[in-house]
Amino acid sequence: MDTAPCLFKSFDVLGLRHYKQGPYLPLGLSKLLNFLKLHDMKIQPYLAFNGNCQEALHFYADLFNADIVNKQTYKEKKIDVPSSFRDKWQHAELKGKNIHLMAYDASPDTPINHGNQIHMSVDLSTKESAEELFVQLSKNGRVHHSFREREWGYFGRCTDKYGINWMVNCAN
């Protein structure tokens, strides 16, 4: 079997084995990497809102110097929602340099339960820009970890006024 150094814990992805701390990496990893290249796979967040998607994306667009594109309202879709909800965004994307996320207003029959399973993580190159972004994101929200120096650099964690969790980093 062809092998290469590996630091991964043993697990199985797409039927391909990986090993922890062993001196060898099975040929399976190259198959996985080829699969990802062939399928041009990328992962991006899709945020759900309770009727304030448009307001939130405009806020993020200003913060991240990004554009809101591919906007679609419920009015444009054949989806059964109350008339008061027809102008809400059924889909929109925020695109800019180093940012691409999707978002929508969940229909009234799909309640949003705020949880802490997902955080948006932003890495910046200067302490000043990271701290300013953290201040803006946490304004009228909740600070979980104040922005300060840590072992690896500067870091802060907050939930913004729309209920989205953020981690802001700047390496030393």
Beta strands, then each sheet from edge to edge (+ up, - down):
strand 1: 11-13
strand 2: 16-18
strand 3: 46-49
strand 4: 67-73
strand 5: 89-96
strand 6: 99-105
strand 7: 120-123
strand 8: 142-149
strand 9: 153-159
strand 10: 165-171
sheet 1: 1+ 2-
sheet 2: 3+ 6+ 5- 4+
sheet 3: 7+ 10+ 9- 8+
end
